[in-house]
């Protein structure tokens, strides 16, 4: 069975993560590496150039803080 090389295992991508509800300032401090937008019914977080380990770390923090995860999606790269 072929092993993935380092290039395929550590590919960085941009992600958008949505959680239910509005979060306060202490939550924002726990995720200061992300841009956070608070909307009426949800909070949207965006991370740039994250590998899968970083994404899973953020998802673990969301779970540990007891927030309801709505959606995680990879944002397609924009043409420069």
PyMOL Python script that loads the backbone (N, CA, C, O; Angstrom):
from pymol import cmd

cmd.read_pdbstr("""\
ATOM      1  N   UNK A   1       0.848  -1.163   0.000  1.00  0.00           N
ATOM      2  CA  UNK A   1       0.000   0.000   0.000  1.00  0.00           C
ATOM      3  C   UNK A   1       0.904   1.239   0.000  1.00  0.00           C
ATOM      4  O   UNK A   1       1.790   1.342   0.848  1.00  0.00           O
ATOM      5  N   UNK A   2       0.701   2.182  -0.933  1.00  0.00           N
ATOM      6  CA  UNK A   2       1.551   3.362  -0.986  1.00  0.00           C
ATOM      7  C   UNK A   2       1.285   4.295   0.182  1.00  0.00           C
ATOM      8  O   UNK A   2       0.149   4.428   0.637  1.00  0.00           O
ATOM      9  N   UNK A   3       2.342   4.943   0.663  1.00  0.00           N
ATOM     10  CA  UNK A   3       2.217   5.904   1.747  1.00  0.00           C
ATOM     11  C   UNK A   3       2.095   7.305   1.153  1.00  0.00           C
ATOM     12  O   UNK A   3       2.774   7.629   0.178  1.00  0.00           O
ATOM     13  N   UNK A   4       1.231   8.137   1.740  1.00  0.00           N
ATOM     14  CA  UNK A   4       1.171   9.507   1.236  1.00  0.00           C
ATOM     15  C   UNK A   4       2.456  10.233   1.575  1.00  0.00           C
ATOM     16  O   UNK A   4       3.013  10.044   2.656  1.00  0.00           O
ATOM     17  N   UNK A   5       2.928  11.062   0.660  1.00  0.00           N
ATOM     18  CA  UNK A   5       4.134  11.822   0.965  1.00  0.00           C
ATOM     19  C   UNK A   5       3.776  13.042   1.805  1.00  0.00           C
ATOM     20  O   UNK A   5       2.597  13.329   2.009  1.00  0.00           O
ATOM     21  N   UNK A   6       4.775  13.755   2.288  1.00  0.00           N
ATOM     22  CA  UNK A   6       4.542  14.899   3.154  1.00  0.00           C
ATOM     23  C   UNK A   6       3.701  15.976   2.479  1.00  0.00           C
ATOM     24  O   UNK A   6       2.930  16.663   3.149  1.00  0.00           O
ATOM     25  N   UNK A   7       3.832  16.131   1.190  1.00  0.00           N
ATOM     26  CA  UNK A   7       3.079  17.166   0.479  1.00  0.00           C
ATOM     27  C   UNK A   7       1.580  16.913   0.546  1.00  0.00           C
ATOM     28  O   UNK A   7       0.808  17.868   0.635  1.00  0.00           O
ATOM     29  N   UNK A   8       1.148  15.667   0.506  1.00  0.00           N
ATOM     30  CA  UNK A   8      -0.286  15.401   0.547  1.00  0.00           C
ATOM     31  C   UNK A   8      -0.827  15.377   1.962  1.00  0.00           C
ATOM     32  O   UNK A   8      -2.015  15.634   2.158  1.00  0.00           O
ATOM     33  N   UNK A   9      -0.005  15.080   2.953  1.00  0.00           N
ATOM     34  CA  UNK A   9      -0.484  15.030   4.327  1.00  0.00           C
ATOM     35  C   UNK A   9      -0.590  16.406   4.964  1.00  0.00           C
ATOM     36  O   UNK A   9      -1.419  16.602   5.853  1.00  0.00           O
ATOM     37  N   UNK A  10       0.210  17.348   4.544  1.00  0.00           N
ATOM     38  CA  UNK A  10       0.275  18.644   5.205  1.00  0.00           C
ATOM     39  C   UNK A  10      -0.150  19.785   4.293  1.00  0.00           C
ATOM     40  O   UNK A  10       0.413  20.878   4.356  1.00  0.00           O
ATOM     41  N   UNK A  11      -1.129  19.536   3.457  1.00  0.00           N
ATOM     42  CA  UNK A  11      -1.614  20.577   2.561  1.00  0.00           C
ATOM     43  C   UNK A  11      -2.454  21.557   3.375  1.00  0.00           C
ATOM     44  O   UNK A  11      -3.375  21.155   4.087  1.00  0.00           O
ATOM     45  N   UNK A  12      -2.136  22.819   3.267  1.00  0.00           N
ATOM     46  CA  UNK A  12      -2.883  23.846   3.989  1.00  0.00           C
ATOM     47  C   UNK A  12      -4.041  24.336   3.131  1.00  0.00           C
ATOM     48  O   UNK A  12      -3.915  24.492   1.916  1.00  0.00           O
ATOM     49  N   UNK A  13      -5.160  24.572   3.782  1.00  0.00           N
ATOM     50  CA  UNK A  13      -6.365  25.051   3.108  1.00  0.00           C
ATOM     51  C   UNK A  13      -7.033  26.100   3.975  1.00  0.00           C
ATOM     52  O   UNK A  13      -6.694  26.265   5.147  1.00  0.00           O
ATOM     53  N   UNK A  14      -7.983  26.803   3.388  1.00  0.00           N
ATOM     54  CA  UNK A  14      -8.815  27.734   4.136  1.00  0.00           C
ATOM     55  C   UNK A  14     -10.109  27.013   4.497  1.00  0.00           C
ATOM     56  O   UNK A  14     -10.654  26.257   3.692  1.00  0.00           O
ATOM     57  N   UNK A  15     -10.598  27.254   5.716  1.00  0.00           N
ATOM     58  CA  UNK A  15     -11.815  26.600   6.186  1.00  0.00           C
ATOM     59  C   UNK A  15     -12.776  27.609   6.785  1.00  0.00           C
ATOM     60  O   UNK A  15     -12.372  28.634   7.335  1.00  0.00           O
ATOM     61  N   UNK A  16     -14.061  27.294   6.665  1.00  0.00           N
ATOM     62  CA  UNK A  16     -15.113  28.059   7.322  1.00  0.00           C
ATOM     63  C   UNK A  16     -15.830  27.111   8.273  1.00  0.00           C
ATOM     64  O   UNK A  16     -16.234  26.014   7.888  1.00  0.00           O
ATOM     65  N   UNK A  17     -15.982  27.545   9.508  1.00  0.00           N
ATOM     66  CA  UNK A  17     -16.600  26.727  10.556  1.00  0.00           C
ATOM     67  C   UNK A  17     -17.757  27.519  11.131  1.00  0.00           C
ATOM     68  O   UNK A  17     -17.589  28.672  11.527  1.00  0.00           O
ATOM     69  N   UNK A  18     -18.927  26.910  11.180  1.00  0.00           N
ATOM     70  CA  UNK A  18     -20.116  27.579  11.719  1.00  0.00           C
ATOM     71  C   UNK A  18     -20.574  26.858  12.974  1.00  0.00           C
ATOM     72  O   UNK A  18     -20.674  25.631  13.007  1.00  0.00           O
ATOM     73  N   UNK A  19     -20.850  27.644  14.004  1.00  0.00           N
ATOM     74  CA  UNK A  19     -21.408  27.084  15.237  1.00  0.00           C
ATOM     75  C   UNK A  19     -22.701  27.803  15.567  1.00  0.00           C
ATOM     76  O   UNK A  19     -22.913  28.947  15.165  1.00  0.00           O
ATOM     77  N   UNK A  20     -23.554  27.125  16.295  1.00  0.00           N
ATOM     78  CA  UNK A  20     -24.853  27.672  16.654  1.00  0.00           C
ATOM     79  C   UNK A  20     -24.696  28.727  17.743  1.00  0.00           C
ATOM     80  O   UNK A  20     -23.941  28.541  18.697  1.00  0.00           O
ATOM     81  N   UNK A  21     -25.407  29.822  17.591  1.00  0.00           N
ATOM     82  CA  UNK A  21     -25.449  30.856  18.613  1.00  0.00           C
ATOM     83  C   UNK A  21     -24.380  31.926  18.453  1.00  0.00           C
ATOM     84  O   UNK A  21     -23.495  31.845  17.600  1.00  0.00           O
ATOM     85  N   UNK A  22     -24.502  32.924  19.306  1.00  0.00           N
ATOM     86  CA  UNK A  22     -23.556  34.035  19.325  1.00  0.00           C
ATOM     87  C   UNK A  22     -22.570  33.818  20.468  1.00  0.00           C
ATOM     88  O   UNK A  22     -22.955  33.391  21.556  1.00  0.00           O
ATOM     89  N   UNK A  23     -21.320  34.109  20.218  1.00  0.00           N
ATOM     90  CA  UNK A  23     -20.304  33.871  21.242  1.00  0.00           C
ATOM     91  C   UNK A  23     -19.781  35.195  21.790  1.00  0.00           C
ATOM     92  O   UNK A  23     -19.842  36.232  21.129  1.00  0.00           O
ATOM     93  N   UNK A  24     -19.270  35.132  23.006  1.00  0.00           N
ATOM     94  CA  UNK A  24     -18.749  36.316  23.662  1.00  0.00           C
ATOM     95  C   UNK A  24     -17.252  36.501  23.451  1.00  0.00           C
ATOM     96  O   UNK A  24     -16.608  35.753  22.715  1.00  0.00           O
ATOM     97  N   UNK A  25     -16.725  37.514  24.115  1.00  0.00           N
ATOM     98  CA  UNK A  25     -15.320  37.887  23.960  1.00  0.00           C
ATOM     99  C   UNK A  25     -14.372  36.784  24.423  1.00  0.00           C
ATOM    100  O   UNK A  25     -13.328  36.585  23.801  1.00  0.00           O
ATOM    101  N   UNK A  26     -14.699  36.065  25.491  1.00  0.00           N
ATOM    102  CA  UNK A  26     -13.795  35.007  25.977  1.00  0.00           C
ATOM    103  C   UNK A  26     -13.648  33.896  24.937  1.00  0.00           C
ATOM    104  O   UNK A  26     -12.566  33.330  24.779  1.00  0.00           O
ATOM    105  N   UNK A  27     -14.725  33.587  24.234  1.00  0.00           N
ATOM    106  CA  UNK A  27     -14.661  32.595  23.158  1.00  0.00           C
ATOM    107  C   UNK A  27     -13.735  33.088  22.061  1.00  0.00           C
ATOM    108  O   UNK A  27     -12.911  32.330  21.548  1.00  0.00           O
ATOM    109  N   UNK A  28     -13.868  34.342  21.705  1.00  0.00           N
ATOM    110  CA  UNK A  28     -13.034  34.897  20.636  1.00  0.00           C
ATOM    111  C   UNK A  28     -11.559  34.827  20.998  1.00  0.00           C
ATOM    112  O   UNK A  28     -10.718  34.588  20.131  1.00  0.00           O
ATOM    113  N   UNK A  29     -11.241  35.032  22.260  1.00  0.00           N
ATOM    114  CA  UNK A  29      -9.847  34.941  22.693  1.00  0.00           C
ATOM    115  C   UNK A  29      -9.313  33.512  22.574  1.00  0.00           C
ATOM    116  O   UNK A  29      -8.124  33.314  22.324  1.00  0.00           O
ATOM    117  N   UNK A  30     -10.183  32.523  22.752  1.00  0.00           N
ATOM    118  CA  UNK A  30      -9.770  31.117  22.647  1.00  0.00           C
ATOM    119  C   UNK A  30      -9.486  30.718  21.198  1.00  0.00           C
ATOM    120  O   UNK A  30      -8.859  29.690  20.944  1.00  0.00           O
ATOM    121  N   UNK A  31      -9.947  31.528  20.259  1.00  0.00           N
ATOM    122  CA  UNK A  31      -9.775  31.233  18.839  1.00  0.00           C
ATOM    123  C   UNK A  31      -9.193  32.441  18.115  1.00  0.00           C
ATOM    124  O   UNK A  31      -9.644  32.790  17.024  1.00  0.00           O
ATOM    125  N   UNK A  32      -8.205  33.071  18.710  1.00  0.00           N
ATOM    126  CA  UNK A  32      -7.678  34.305  18.142  1.00  0.00           C
ATOM    127  C   UNK A  32      -6.960  34.110  16.811  1.00  0.00           C
ATOM    128  O   UNK A  32      -6.702  35.087  16.109  1.00  0.00           O
ATOM    129  N   UNK A  33      -6.631  32.867  16.446  1.00  0.00           N
ATOM    130  CA  UNK A  33      -5.993  32.617  15.154  1.00  0.00           C
ATOM    131  C   UNK A  33      -6.993  32.631  13.992  1.00  0.00           C
ATOM    132  O   UNK A  33      -6.600  32.543  12.829  1.00  0.00           O
ATOM    133  N   UNK A  34      -8.289  32.742  14.315  1.00  0.00           N
ATOM    134  CA  UNK A  34      -9.344  32.731  13.309  1.00  0.00           C
ATOM    135  C   UNK A  34     -10.001  34.102  13.207  1.00  0.00           C
ATOM    136  O   UNK A  34     -10.001  34.874  14.166  1.00  0.00           O
ATOM    137  N   UNK A  35     -10.557  34.395  12.044  1.00  0.00           N
ATOM    138  CA  UNK A  35     -11.418  35.576  11.949  1.00  0.00           C
ATOM    139  C   UNK A  35     -12.824  35.120  12.329  1.00  0.00           C
ATOM    140  O   UNK A  35     -13.288  34.074  11.876  1.00  0.00           O
ATOM    141  N   UNK A  36     -13.494  35.906  13.159  1.00  0.00           N
ATOM    142  CA  UNK A  36     -14.784  35.507  13.702  1.00  0.00           C
ATOM    143  C   UNK A  36     -15.824  36.568  13.374  1.00  0.00           C
ATOM    144  O   UNK A  36     -15.604  37.759  13.595  1.00  0.00           O
ATOM    145  N   UNK A  37     -16.965  36.121  12.843  1.00  0.00           N
ATOM    146  CA  UNK A  37     -18.095  36.989  12.549  1.00  0.00           C
ATOM    147  C   UNK A  37     -19.289  36.458  13.326  1.00  0.00           C
ATOM    148  O   UNK A  37     -19.658  35.291  13.190  1.00  0.00           O
ATOM    149  N   UNK A  38     -19.891  37.317  14.142  1.00  0.00           N
ATOM    150  CA  UNK A  38     -21.065  36.926  14.918  1.00  0.00           C
ATOM    151  C   UNK A  38     -22.302  37.403  14.171  1.00  0.00           C
ATOM    152  O   UNK A  38     -22.449  38.587  13.869  1.00  0.00           O
ATOM    153  N   UNK A  39     -23.181  36.463  13.882  1.00  0.00           N
ATOM    154  CA  UNK A  39     -24.446  36.751  13.202  1.00  0.00           C
ATOM    155  C   UNK A  39     -25.584  36.504  14.185  1.00  0.00           C
ATOM    156  O   UNK A  39     -25.347  35.975  15.272  1.00  0.00           O
ATOM    157  N   UNK A  40     -26.809  36.871  13.833  1.00  0.00           N
ATOM    158  CA  UNK A  40     -27.907  36.714  14.794  1.00  0.00           C
ATOM    159  C   UNK A  40     -28.087  35.300  15.349  1.00  0.00           C
ATOM    160  O   UNK A  40     -28.343  35.142  16.542  1.00  0.00           O
ATOM    161  N   UNK A  41     -27.959  34.281  14.518  1.00  0.00           N
ATOM    162  CA  UNK A  41     -28.230  32.913  14.985  1.00  0.00           C
ATOM    163  C   UNK A  41     -27.008  32.011  15.006  1.00  0.00           C
ATOM    164  O   UNK A  41     -27.096  30.856  15.423  1.00  0.00           O
ATOM    165  N   UNK A  42     -25.865  32.530  14.558  1.00  0.00           N
ATOM    166  CA  UNK A  42     -24.685  31.675  14.478  1.00  0.00           C
ATOM    167  C   UNK A  42     -23.408  32.506  14.528  1.00  0.00           C
ATOM    168  O   UNK A  42     -23.425  33.729  14.384  1.00  0.00           O
ATOM    169  N   UNK A  43     -22.320  31.808  14.733  1.00  0.00           N
ATOM    170  CA  UNK A  43     -20.999  32.420  14.692  1.00  0.00           C
ATOM    171  C   UNK A  43     -20.220  31.725  13.584  1.00  0.00           C
ATOM    172  O   UNK A  43     -20.201  30.497  13.506  1.00  0.00           O
ATOM    173  N   UNK A  44     -19.577  32.518  12.729  1.00  0.00           N
ATOM    174  CA  UNK A  44     -18.823  31.998  11.601  1.00  0.00           C
ATOM    175  C   UNK A  44     -17.351  32.296  11.835  1.00  0.00           C
ATOM    176  O   UNK A  44     -16.966  33.440  12.078  1.00  0.00           O
ATOM    177  N   UNK A  45     -16.533  31.250  11.759  1.00  0.00           N
ATOM    178  CA  UNK A  45     -15.091  31.402  11.944  1.00  0.00           C
ATOM    179  C   UNK A  45     -14.404  30.987  10.654  1.00  0.00           C
ATOM    180  O   UNK A  45     -14.805  30.022  10.003  1.00  0.00           O
ATOM    181  N   UNK A  46     -13.376  31.719  10.296  1.00  0.00           N
ATOM    182  CA  UNK A  46     -12.598  31.385   9.094  1.00  0.00           C
ATOM    183  C   UNK A  46     -11.134  31.278   9.473  1.00  0.00           C
ATOM    184  O   UNK A  46     -10.584  32.120  10.184  1.00  0.00           O
ATOM    185  N   UNK A  47     -10.527  30.218   8.977  1.00  0.00           N
ATOM    186  CA  UNK A  47      -9.104  30.003   9.184  1.00  0.00           C
ATOM    187  C   UNK A  47      -8.393  29.911   7.856  1.00  0.00           C
ATOM    188  O   UNK A  47      -8.890  29.289   6.917  1.00  0.00           O
ATOM    189  N   UNK A  48      -7.238  30.525   7.777  1.00  0.00           N
ATOM    190  CA  UNK A  48      -6.457  30.524   6.533  1.00  0.00           C
ATOM    191  C   UNK A  48      -5.245  29.627   6.676  1.00  0.00           C
ATOM    192  O   UNK A  48      -4.619  29.564   7.734  1.00  0.00           O
ATOM    193  N   UNK A  49      -4.926  28.940   5.604  1.00  0.00           N
ATOM    194  CA  UNK A  49      -3.716  28.113   5.526  1.00  0.00           C
ATOM    195  C   UNK A  49      -3.590  27.143   6.698  1.00  0.00           C
ATOM    196  O   UNK A  49      -2.532  27.049   7.321  1.00  0.00           O
ATOM    197  N   UNK A  50      -4.669  26.425   6.994  1.00  0.00           N
ATOM    198  CA  UNK A  50      -4.666  25.447   8.087  1.00  0.00           C
ATOM    199  C   UNK A  50      -4.480  24.056   7.521  1.00  0.00           C
ATOM    200  O   UNK A  50      -5.091  23.697   6.513  1.00  0.00           O
ATOM    201  N   UNK A  51      -3.625  23.263   8.179  1.00  0.00           N
ATOM    202  CA  UNK A  51      -3.547  21.860   7.799  1.00  0.00           C
ATOM    203  C   UNK A  51      -4.609  21.103   8.601  1.00  0.00           C
ATOM    204  O   UNK A  51      -5.309  21.694   9.423  1.00  0.00           O
ATOM    205  N   UNK A  52      -4.722  19.814   8.364  1.00  0.00           N
ATOM    206  CA  UNK A  52      -5.775  19.047   9.038  1.00  0.00           C
ATOM    207  C   UNK A  52      -5.559  18.965  10.537  1.00  0.00           C
ATOM    208  O   UNK A  52      -6.530  18.922  11.293  1.00  0.00           O
ATOM    209  N   UNK A  53      -4.319  18.942  10.986  1.00  0.00           N
ATOM    210  CA  UNK A  53      -4.053  18.903  12.432  1.00  0.00           C
ATOM    211  C   UNK A  53      -4.591  20.166  13.105  1.00  0.00           C
ATOM    212  O   UNK A  53      -5.192  20.091  14.177  1.00  0.00           O
ATOM    213  N   UNK A  54      -4.379  21.317  12.483  1.00  0.00           N
ATOM    214  CA  UNK A  54      -4.894  22.571  13.041  1.00  0.00           C
ATOM    215  C   UNK A  54      -6.417  22.578  13.044  1.00  0.00           C
ATOM    216  O   UNK A  54      -7.034  23.022  14.013  1.00  0.00           O
ATOM    217  N   UNK A  55      -7.027  22.088  11.968  1.00  0.00           N
ATOM    218  CA  UNK A  55      -8.486  22.021  11.898  1.00  0.00           C
ATOM    219  C   UNK A  55      -9.047  21.141  13.001  1.00  0.00           C
ATOM    220  O   UNK A  55      -9.998  21.528  13.680  1.00  0.00           O
ATOM    221  N   UNK A  56      -8.466  19.958  13.187  1.00  0.00           N
ATOM    222  CA  UNK A  56      -8.956  19.061  14.242  1.00  0.00           C
ATOM    223  C   UNK A  56      -8.751  19.657  15.633  1.00  0.00           C
ATOM    224  O   UNK A  56      -9.565  19.428  16.528  1.00  0.00           O
ATOM    225  N   UNK A  57      -7.686  20.411  15.821  1.00  0.00           N
ATOM    226  CA  UNK A  57      -7.468  21.085  17.100  1.00  0.00           C
ATOM    227  C   UNK A  57      -8.564  22.095  17.395  1.00  0.00           C
ATOM    228  O   UNK A  57      -9.042  22.183  18.526  1.00  0.00           O
ATOM    229  N   UNK A  58      -8.960  22.850  16.395  1.00  0.00           N
ATOM    230  CA  UNK A  58     -10.043  23.824  16.554  1.00  0.00           C
ATOM    231  C   UNK A  58     -11.359  23.108  16.840  1.00  0.00           C
ATOM    232  O   UNK A  58     -12.117  23.530  17.714  1.00  0.00           O
ATOM    233  N   UNK A  59     -11.634  22.034  16.112  1.00  0.00           N
ATOM    234  CA  UNK A  59     -12.868  21.277  16.350  1.00  0.00           C
ATOM    235  C   UNK A  59     -12.894  20.681  17.753  1.00  0.00           C
ATOM    236  O   UNK A  59     -13.953  20.628  18.380  1.00  0.00           O
ATOM    237  N   UNK A  60     -11.754  20.235  18.251  1.00  0.00           N
ATOM    238  CA  UNK A  60     -11.674  19.728  19.627  1.00  0.00           C
ATOM    239  C   UNK A  60     -11.999  20.825  20.634  1.00  0.00           C
ATOM    240  O   UNK A  60     -12.704  20.579  21.613  1.00  0.00           O
ATOM    241  N   UNK A  61     -11.490  22.034  20.402  1.00  0.00           N
ATOM    242  CA  UNK A  61     -11.777  23.158  21.311  1.00  0.00           C
ATOM    243  C   UNK A  61     -13.260  23.508  21.295  1.00  0.00           C
ATOM    244  O   UNK A  61     -13.844  23.795  22.340  1.00  0.00           O
ATOM    245  N   UNK A  62     -13.872  23.486  20.108  1.00  0.00           N
ATOM    246  CA  UNK A  62     -15.307  23.770  20.010  1.00  0.00           C
ATOM    247  C   UNK A  62     -16.099  22.759  20.828  1.00  0.00           C
ATOM    248  O   UNK A  62     -17.014  23.127  21.565  1.00  0.00           O
ATOM    249  N   UNK A  63     -15.747  21.494  20.696  1.00  0.00           N
ATOM    250  CA  UNK A  63     -16.441  20.444  21.442  1.00  0.00           C
ATOM    251  C   UNK A  63     -16.210  20.593  22.947  1.00  0.00           C
ATOM    252  O   UNK A  63     -17.145  20.465  23.737  1.00  0.00           O
ATOM    253  N   UNK A  64     -14.975  20.861  23.334  1.00  0.00           N
ATOM    254  CA  UNK A  64     -14.649  20.993  24.760  1.00  0.00           C
ATOM    255  C   UNK A  64     -15.405  22.159  25.405  1.00  0.00           C
ATOM    256  O   UNK A  64     -15.742  22.105  26.588  1.00  0.00           O
ATOM    257  N   UNK A  65     -15.668  23.203  24.632  1.00  0.00           N
ATOM    258  CA  UNK A  65     -16.398  24.362  25.153  1.00  0.00           C
ATOM    259  C   UNK A  65     -17.913  24.180  25.089  1.00  0.00           C
ATOM    260  O   UNK A  65     -18.665  25.034  25.559  1.00  0.00           O
ATOM    261  N   UNK A  66     -18.358  23.067  24.508  1.00  0.00           N
ATOM    262  CA  UNK A  66     -19.775  22.725  24.503  1.00  0.00           C
ATOM    263  C   UNK A  66     -20.621  23.425  23.456  1.00  0.00           C
ATOM    264  O   UNK A  66     -21.838  23.520  23.613  1.00  0.00           O
ATOM    265  N   UNK A  67     -20.002  23.916  22.389  1.00  0.00           N
ATOM    266  CA  UNK A  67     -20.766  24.568  21.339  1.00  0.00           C
ATOM    267  C   UNK A  67     -21.273  23.551  20.323  1.00  0.00           C
ATOM    268  O   UNK A  67     -20.664  22.502  20.117  1.00  0.00           O
ATOM    269  N   UNK A  68     -22.392  23.877  19.697  1.00  0.00           N
ATOM    270  CA  UNK A  68     -22.981  23.009  18.683  1.00  0.00           C
ATOM    271  C   UNK A  68     -22.385  23.350  17.319  1.00  0.00           C
ATOM    272  O   UNK A  68     -22.545  24.466  16.822  1.00  0.00           O
ATOM    273  N   UNK A  69     -21.708  22.393  16.730  1.00  0.00           N
ATOM    274  CA  UNK A  69     -21.118  22.556  15.415  1.00  0.00           C
ATOM    275  C   UNK A  69     -22.204  22.406  14.355  1.00  0.00           C
ATOM    276  O   UNK A  69     -22.941  21.420  14.349  1.00  0.00           O
ATOM    277  N   UNK A  70     -22.300  23.383  13.461  1.00  0.00           N
ATOM    278  CA  UNK A  70     -23.295  23.337  12.386  1.00  0.00           C
ATOM    279  C   UNK A  70     -22.670  22.834  11.092  1.00  0.00           C
ATOM    280  O   UNK A  70     -23.222  21.960  10.423  1.00  0.00           O
ATOM    281  N   UNK A  71     -21.501  23.399  10.742  1.00  0.00           N
ATOM    282  CA  UNK A  71     -20.915  23.075   9.445  1.00  0.00           C
ATOM    283  C   UNK A  71     -19.421  23.371   9.446  1.00  0.00           C
ATOM    284  O   UNK A  71     -18.955  24.321  10.075  1.00  0.00           O
ATOM    285  N   UNK A  72     -18.692  22.540   8.730  1.00  0.00           N
ATOM    286  CA  UNK A  72     -17.278  22.787   8.430  1.00  0.00           C
ATOM    287  C   UNK A  72     -17.131  22.606   6.933  1.00  0.00           C
ATOM    288  O   UNK A  72     -17.538  21.587   6.375  1.00  0.00           O
ATOM    289  N   UNK A  73     -16.545  23.602   6.287  1.00  0.00           N
ATOM    290  CA  UNK A  73     -16.342  23.435   4.850  1.00  0.00           C
ATOM    291  C   UNK A  73     -15.011  24.040   4.437  1.00  0.00           C
ATOM    292  O   UNK A  73     -14.545  25.034   4.994  1.00  0.00           O
ATOM    293  N   UNK A  74     -14.430  23.411   3.456  1.00  0.00           N
ATOM    294  CA  UNK A  74     -13.197  23.905   2.871  1.00  0.00           C
ATOM    295  C   UNK A  74     -13.561  24.979   1.863  1.00  0.00           C
ATOM    296  O   UNK A  74     -14.434  24.785   1.016  1.00  0.00           O
ATOM    297  N   UNK A  75     -12.889  26.105   1.963  1.00  0.00           N
ATOM    298  CA  UNK A  75     -13.156  27.218   1.058  1.00  0.00           C
ATOM    299  C   UNK A  75     -12.251  27.069  -0.154  1.00  0.00           C
ATOM    300  O   UNK A  75     -11.034  26.946  -0.009  1.00  0.00           O
ATOM    301  N   UNK A  76     -12.830  27.080  -1.342  1.00  0.00           N
ATOM    302  CA  UNK A  76     -12.006  26.948  -2.549  1.00  0.00           C
ATOM    303  C   UNK A  76     -11.017  28.114  -2.646  1.00  0.00           C
ATOM    304  O   UNK A  76     -11.341  29.238  -2.262  1.00  0.00           O
ATOM    305  N   UNK A  77      -9.818  27.847  -3.155  1.00  0.00           N
ATOM    306  CA  UNK A  77      -8.843  28.929  -3.303  1.00  0.00           C
ATOM    307  C   UNK A  77      -9.356  29.964  -4.293  1.00  0.00           C
ATOM    308  O   UNK A  77     -10.033  29.633  -5.266  1.00  0.00           O
ATOM    309  N   UNK A  78      -9.023  31.211  -4.029  1.00  0.00           N
ATOM    310  CA  UNK A  78      -9.422  32.279  -4.948  1.00  0.00           C
ATOM    311  C   UNK A  78      -8.329  32.487  -5.983  1.00  0.00           C
ATOM    312  O   UNK A  78      -7.144  32.315  -5.698  1.00  0.00           O
ATOM    313  N   UNK A  79      -8.735  32.853  -7.164  1.00  0.00           N
ATOM    314  CA  UNK A  79      -7.770  33.112  -8.229  1.00  0.00           C
ATOM    315  C   UNK A  79      -7.060  34.425  -7.941  1.00  0.00           C
ATOM    316  O   UNK A  79      -7.707  35.419  -7.611  1.00  0.00           O
ATOM    317  N   UNK A  80      -5.747  34.440  -8.063  1.00  0.00           N
ATOM    318  CA  UNK A  80      -4.991  35.665  -7.794  1.00  0.00           C
ATOM    319  C   UNK A  80      -4.616  36.338  -9.075  1.00  0.00           C
ATOM    320  O   UNK A  80      -3.973  37.387  -9.056  1.00  0.00           O
TER     321      UNK A  80
END
""", "prot")
cmd.dss("prot")
cmd.show_as("cartoon", "prot")
cmd.util.cbc("prot")
cmd.orient("prot")
